[in-house]
């Protein structure tokens, strides 16, 4: 997947499509490998976006004097 500007929701939707295709017995081995590779890239994008959101939430909470928040990880 070349589009790093894809939204989290779009990436998750595409991951679900990939899972459905990979579970299909009609997907060729070559196509399965291509889908797997795309899924890995989408997974990295989602992970990065989630990490950024955790950081933003921690900063918002700290800036507003709310309980200390440290993202798990």
SULSULDA-V891517 format. One record per pair of residues at least 24 apart in sequence whose C-alpha atoms are under 8 Angstrom apart, sorted by the first residue. I is the first residue (numbers start at 0). GAP is how many residues later the second one is. D is the distance in Angstrom with one decimal. If there is no record, write none. Layout:
[[I:GAP:D] [I:GAP:D]]
This chain:
[[0:37:5.5] [0:40:6.1] [0:41:6.8] [3:41:6.8] [7:37:7.7] [7:38:5.8] [7:41:6.8] [10:31:5.8] [10:32:7.9] [10:34:7.6] [10:35:6.8] [11:30:7.7] [11:34:7.5] [14:24:5.9] [14:27:6.9] [14:28:7.8]]
